[in-house]
Amino acid sequence: MSRVRGVALLALALSFGILAACGGGTPATRGAEPGMRLLTEPQYRRIIADIFGEQITIGGTFDPLVRTNGLLTVGSSDAHITPAGLEQLDRMARSIAAQVTSEENRDFLIPCAPADALSPDPQCARLFFRDTGRLLYRRPLSKDELDAAVAVADAATTELGSFHEGLAAGLAGMLISPSFLFVIEEVEPDPDREGAVRLDAYAKAARLSFFLWGTSPDDELLRVAESGELHAPRMMKKQVDRLLDSPRLEQGLRLFFDDMLNFENIARLEKDAIIYPAFSTAVANDAREQTLRTMMDVVLRQDGDYRDVFTTRKTFLSGPLGRIYRVPVSRPDGGWMEYEFPEGDPRVGIATHISFTALHSHAGRSSPTLRGKAIREILLCQRVPDPPGTVDFSKFNDPQSPAHTARERLTVHSIEPACAGCHKLTDPVGLGMEHIDGAGQLRTSEEGYPIDATGELDGFDFKDVAGIGPALRENPAAPACLVNRLYSYATARTPVRNERKYLKHLEHRFEDDGFKVRALLREIALGEAMYAVRQPAARTAAVNGSPRGKS
Amino acid sequence: MSILLPRPVTRRSVLRGALGGATIGISLPFLDAFLNESGTALAGTGAPLPVRFGTWYWGLGHTPGHAIVPKTRTAEGIEFLTECLPLKRHEKHLNFFGGFNMPLDGRSNYTHFSGWVASRTGSAPSTNSEIPAPTLDLLVADHIARGSRFQTIDATACGIARENYSARSTNSRAAAEASPERLYSRVFGVEFADPNKTDFKPDTRMMVRRSVLSAVTDERKALLRRVGTADRQRLDEYFTSIRQLEGQLEAQLRKPEPNQSCAIPSAPRRDGAEQDMPQGLEVDTVVANHKVMSQMMAMAVACNQTKVFNMVFSDNFSHMRRPGQTYTHHLLTHEETPDKVLGYQPVAFWFNCRTMDAFATFIDAFANIREGAGSLLDNMLIFAATETNYARVHSVDGVPVFTAGNAGGRIKTGLHVVGNGDPITRVGLTAMQVMGVPIDTWGTRSLQTSKTITEILV
């Protein structure tokens, strides 16, 4: 084993806290305290589309989340709602409510018509809020909650002289309620472990649904939660398999990879129009879609080996992408076409896609350092230390040694001690990707000088960018990283110490299953670890009080 | 875009408006007709005109030796060098604070992060994302913003909503308005009540919204019972946000005070065309958007929409760039070879010059609005800071800070204040005290201070 690989494996062990390999059954975990996560923007949008339809438009800006353990979803577990953020959510809520109750939509979104469109109809309002509120709050509304929503709607109807405007007011209130915006997990006494607690069935349903579908539980999942059947392993298995077999699994998995790959940054990706005239907003948006389509094809449709996403030549292209990839895309409908880069083409795997190479570059040039950092942090879950605050940059500015290529410019990183530690982690990887420019286009020279695009990743040497995919595929940190991120995503938190053995167990299972993502999702979703919770010291009411939805 | 000239409003028209809306009471207006003879206070009560607070942020500091001539002791007069020459026209409204340090007590200098966090929160971060305490603008807003439509208005000209250097904590950071259109829509959109209109009628929908919020508030007790201590704090902040939204509605249900200074700007448009302003990090785009947003922000203050704001010109890594050039402002500060004759990095310096020119433009926006006997700027305290002294080496000692405005006559201006290595938190502490925040000590560890900069106090 090379020294570098040894260092990499040590880093992997440290970052995941790997303990001795476990034998026998599934290692037990104690979990962490139940959480209260804020809906992320993609989840919010997905829920609204699922409940009210894709025709509902949502404008506005969400408060930014802090990426934690590589995921915004994990950051959502500590996120607050600021006054400005609530103002935005309130505006969105009123807009959504107005659309739901509009003449175009009310016939199929509201289960009843008022006796008089100008007057309150508490019965019809109650029916609407009962059904819609259950989906929004991920549990049945309590009598108090239902009464309150109806009262708001009745009063607003009287004030505004319109039943539907009154209904919209009540719905807007639900859409800014903490019961909707936060996924508040509750616990109940665990009948199988005296003195211990477990997530209540609604919280379990929510964890499962957000994990696999990226959205709220549907009617059936809520129904088995309400009956308590979800606590039974057989029913849990049935529901997990139902969710895994649903077409909505793809939407959920897309949200996960979108989060893991930092694709929210694509929305504000810009390139210099003079240097990269072929790049556009359409290219950026389609680049995101291209990679997600490619990943879904490998891990869902083919049910293939996850590591193949790093080496597949098969992908999907649109017209705007064709201009960057220099591939003619002629689809009369302006849509997507399947495409396979030929043998010998350096486009191998998602790390060579525009969504990776352009995203981790500057506006007017590539960046081996940013790319190397992204490979390590995003795809391998390794931590690249922060740059030191005091660096002697005079060595970078030597006018006697003009640098033409990135390799020449970055050479000083490897000889300047303050830089070398981190740049040895990033630059050898990123320099191997220099045959792709800052917009994601192939090239062989920079400023007229040939590019030496040899690279190295944890002991795996490669001669040009075509080698980055195989280097990733063979790196044991890549599947381990996916395990870590998926489990974090499922629990919306960073794994805790008592879960280390379990994560190692998952890695082994993933490998035994041929690195099939669907099997890994099932393993996580059926495992007790994903739902394990500890009783928080200051939270006793739910255990001692009445179950929610029943008050 | 253009800012419409204020329409003349007379005492008679105000009274007619008040009588027209018989059930609507009006509170004291800022019309000259209602000010004392010197135009410095409200005639009815003698209360001074309100003092408002704002911050202005720019990334990547100054070019040492080419911005402000250093001094050895605090004195009147600021000697502006090339980079800061555009500010000379505002010298009498400015203070410059140099030589204040940022001791990190062994914590890492997280590049382009520790600097702004420490100067705005009084505490050095212990990670590259930690915001250990509320930023000073929010402490001021907690004290003075009650009754305003917006507690704060945050905007950024660089087009990135998350580049907002105002936060209550690491996980409580609002998005900034990232385009002129969004800023306009939020402040002067359909919910804006023109204070100089005489036919004000409370919007029934606002009343309905108030009852909706009231119903949400009723959930508080039950929800707090369901969560642990840490989450309880987050829910409390949510309900604080609800109360602020209720306050916003209350403000909109009252007839706004007639306000001669308030002129509703026209909606931003690209060169008068029916298109949105261009977006992006090209420096000319940032400068153009910043100019429009500065005028809107100043008018938002003049129109009593907020008493506190945060304006960002460039982000802390300043990704600004010139068309067709491969280096961004930030990359230039590290990789551009200094010119041997000039002694500095010429293109990075050019960006710094554009930045200080933008700061002068920002001050213009407040100075050009008449309020009372002077300008809106007279009743402002603007805290302008960056995250580094010299970006090339990421130094955080001697980070330059300006204040603009006389804070309603509470501070002297035109001073160059010398810090002699004192913690930079002295500037923030003094700013908050000037704004009336009851605070005598601010900051943690070596950044903690209770030393007001008395030299600037009147």
HADDOCK unambig.tbl for C-alpha pairs under 7 A between the chains (distance, minus, plus):
assign (segid A and resid 36 and name CA) (segid B and resid 231 and name CA) 6.65 0.50 0.50
assign (segid A and resid 62 and name CA) (segid B and resid 175 and name CA) 6.84 0.50 0.50
assign (segid A and resid 63 and name CA) (segid B and resid 173 and name CA) 6.64 0.50 0.50
assign (segid A and resid 63 and name CA) (segid B and resid 174 and name CA) 4.99 0.50 0.50
assign (segid A and resid 63 and name CA) (segid B and resid 175 and name CA) 4.99 0.50 0.50
assign (segid A and resid 64 and name CA) (segid B and resid 162 and name CA) 5.85 0.50 0.50
assign (segid A and resid 64 and name CA) (segid B and resid 173 and name CA) 6.88 0.50 0.50
assign (segid A and resid 64 and name CA) (segid B and resid 174 and name CA) 6.78 0.50 0.50
assign (segid A and resid 64 and name CA) (segid B and resid 175 and name CA) 6.12 0.50 0.50
assign (segid A and resid 65 and name CA) (segid B and resid 171 and name CA) 6.94 0.50 0.50
assign (segid A and resid 66 and name CA) (segid B and resid 171 and name CA) 6.51 0.50 0.50
assign (segid A and resid 78 and name CA) (segid B and resid 171 and name CA) 6.22 0.50 0.50
assign (segid A and resid 79 and name CA) (segid B and resid 171 and name CA) 4.86 0.50 0.50
assign (segid A and resid 79 and name CA) (segid B and resid 172 and name CA) 6.37 0.50 0.50
assign (segid A and resid 80 and name CA) (segid B and resid 171 and name CA) 5.89 0.50 0.50
assign (segid A and resid 80 and name CA) (segid B and resid 172 and name CA) 5.00 0.50 0.50
assign (segid A and resid 80 and name CA) (segid B and resid 234 and name CA) 5.59 0.50 0.50
assign (segid A and resid 81 and name CA) (segid B and resid 172 and name CA) 6.64 0.50 0.50
assign (segid A and resid 81 and name CA) (segid B and resid 238 and name CA) 5.57 0.50 0.50
assign (segid A and resid 82 and name CA) (segid B and resid 172 and name CA) 6.10 0.50 0.50
assign (segid A and resid 82 and name CA) (segid B and resid 173 and name CA) 6.71 0.50 0.50
assign (segid A and resid 82 and name CA) (segid B and resid 174 and name CA) 5.82 0.50 0.50
assign (segid A and resid 82 and name CA) (segid B and resid 238 and name CA) 6.99 0.50 0.50
assign (segid A and resid 82 and name CA) (segid B and resid 241 and name CA) 6.22 0.50 0.50
assign (segid A and resid 83 and name CA) (segid B and resid 241 and name CA) 4.32 0.50 0.50
assign (segid A and resid 83 and name CA) (segid B and resid 244 and name CA) 6.65 0.50 0.50
assign (segid A and resid 84 and name CA) (segid B and resid 174 and name CA) 6.08 0.50 0.50
assign (segid A and resid 85 and name CA) (segid B and resid 174 and name CA) 5.96 0.50 0.50
assign (segid A and resid 86 and name CA) (segid B and resid 241 and name CA) 6.52 0.50 0.50
assign (segid A and resid 87 and name CA) (segid B and resid 245 and name CA) 6.75 0.50 0.50
assign (segid A and resid 148 and name CA) (segid B and resid 215 and name CA) 6.73 0.50 0.50
assign (segid A and resid 152 and name CA) (segid B and resid 211 and name CA) 6.94 0.50 0.50
assign (segid A and resid 152 and name CA) (segid B and resid 212 and name CA) 6.34 0.50 0.50
assign (segid A and resid 156 and name CA) (segid B and resid 208 and name CA) 5.76 0.50 0.50
assign (segid A and resid 169 and name CA) (segid B and resid 212 and name CA) 6.75 0.50 0.50
assign (segid A and resid 170 and name CA) (segid B and resid 212 and name CA) 6.87 0.50 0.50
assign (segid A and resid 173 and name CA) (segid B and resid 212 and name CA) 5.43 0.50 0.50
assign (segid A and resid 173 and name CA) (segid B and resid 213 and name CA) 6.84 0.50 0.50
assign (segid A and resid 173 and name CA) (segid B and resid 216 and name CA) 6.56 0.50 0.50
assign (segid A and resid 177 and name CA) (segid B and resid 216 and name CA) 5.97 0.50 0.50
assign (segid A and resid 186 and name CA) (segid B and resid 226 and name CA) 6.90 0.50 0.50
assign (segid A and resid 272 and name CA) (segid B and resid 323 and name CA) 6.34 0.50 0.50
assign (segid A and resid 272 and name CA) (segid B and resid 324 and name CA) 6.26 0.50 0.50
assign (segid A and resid 274 and name CA) (segid B and resid 323 and name CA) 6.65 0.50 0.50
assign (segid A and resid 274 and name CA) (segid B and resid 324 and name CA) 4.95 0.50 0.50
assign (segid A and resid 275 and name CA) (segid B and resid 324 and name CA) 5.51 0.50 0.50
assign (segid A and resid 364 and name CA) (segid B and resid 325 and name CA) 6.45 0.50 0.50
assign (segid A and resid 364 and name CA) (segid B and resid 326 and name CA) 4.16 0.50 0.50
assign (segid A and resid 364 and name CA) (segid B and resid 327 and name CA) 6.74 0.50 0.50
assign (segid A and resid 365 and name CA) (segid B and resid 326 and name CA) 5.50 0.50 0.50
assign (segid A and resid 389 and name CA) (segid B and resid 109 and name CA) 4.89 0.50 0.50
assign (segid A and resid 389 and name CA) (segid B and resid 110 and name CA) 6.20 0.50 0.50
assign (segid A and resid 389 and name CA) (segid B and resid 111 and name CA) 5.49 0.50 0.50
assign (segid A and resid 389 and name CA) (segid B and resid 394 and name CA) 5.82 0.50 0.50
assign (segid A and resid 390 and name CA) (segid B and resid 393 and name CA) 5.75 0.50 0.50
assign (segid A and resid 390 and name CA) (segid B and resid 394 and name CA) 6.30 0.50 0.50
assign (segid A and resid 391 and name CA) (segid B and resid 393 and name CA) 6.03 0.50 0.50
assign (segid A and resid 392 and name CA) (segid B and resid 393 and name CA) 6.86 0.50 0.50
assign (segid A and resid 393 and name CA) (segid B and resid 334 and name CA) 6.23 0.50 0.50
assign (segid A and resid 393 and name CA) (segid B and resid 392 and name CA) 6.97 0.50 0.50
assign (segid A and resid 396 and name CA) (segid B and resid 335 and name CA) 5.95 0.50 0.50
assign (segid A and resid 397 and name CA) (segid B and resid 335 and name CA) 5.91 0.50 0.50
assign (segid A and resid 397 and name CA) (segid B and resid 336 and name CA) 6.26 0.50 0.50
assign (segid A and resid 397 and name CA) (segid B and resid 337 and name CA) 4.54 0.50 0.50
assign (segid A and resid 398 and name CA) (segid B and resid 337 and name CA) 6.87 0.50 0.50
assign (segid A and resid 399 and name CA) (segid B and resid 337 and name CA) 6.60 0.50 0.50
assign (segid A and resid 536 and name CA) (segid B and resid 228 and name CA) 6.33 0.50 0.50
assign (segid A and resid 538 and name CA) (segid B and resid 228 and name CA) 5.40 0.50 0.50
assign (segid A and resid 538 and name CA) (segid B and resid 229 and name CA) 6.17 0.50 0.50
assign (segid A and resid 539 and name CA) (segid B and resid 226 and name CA) 6.67 0.50 0.50
assign (segid A and resid 539 and name CA) (segid B and resid 227 and name CA) 5.97 0.50 0.50
assign (segid A and resid 539 and name CA) (segid B and resid 228 and name CA) 5.10 0.50 0.50
assign (segid A and resid 541 and name CA) (segid B and resid 225 and name CA) 6.06 0.50 0.50
assign (segid A and resid 541 and name CA) (segid B and resid 226 and name CA) 6.40 0.50 0.50
assign (segid A and resid 542 and name CA) (segid B and resid 226 and name CA) 6.06 0.50 0.50
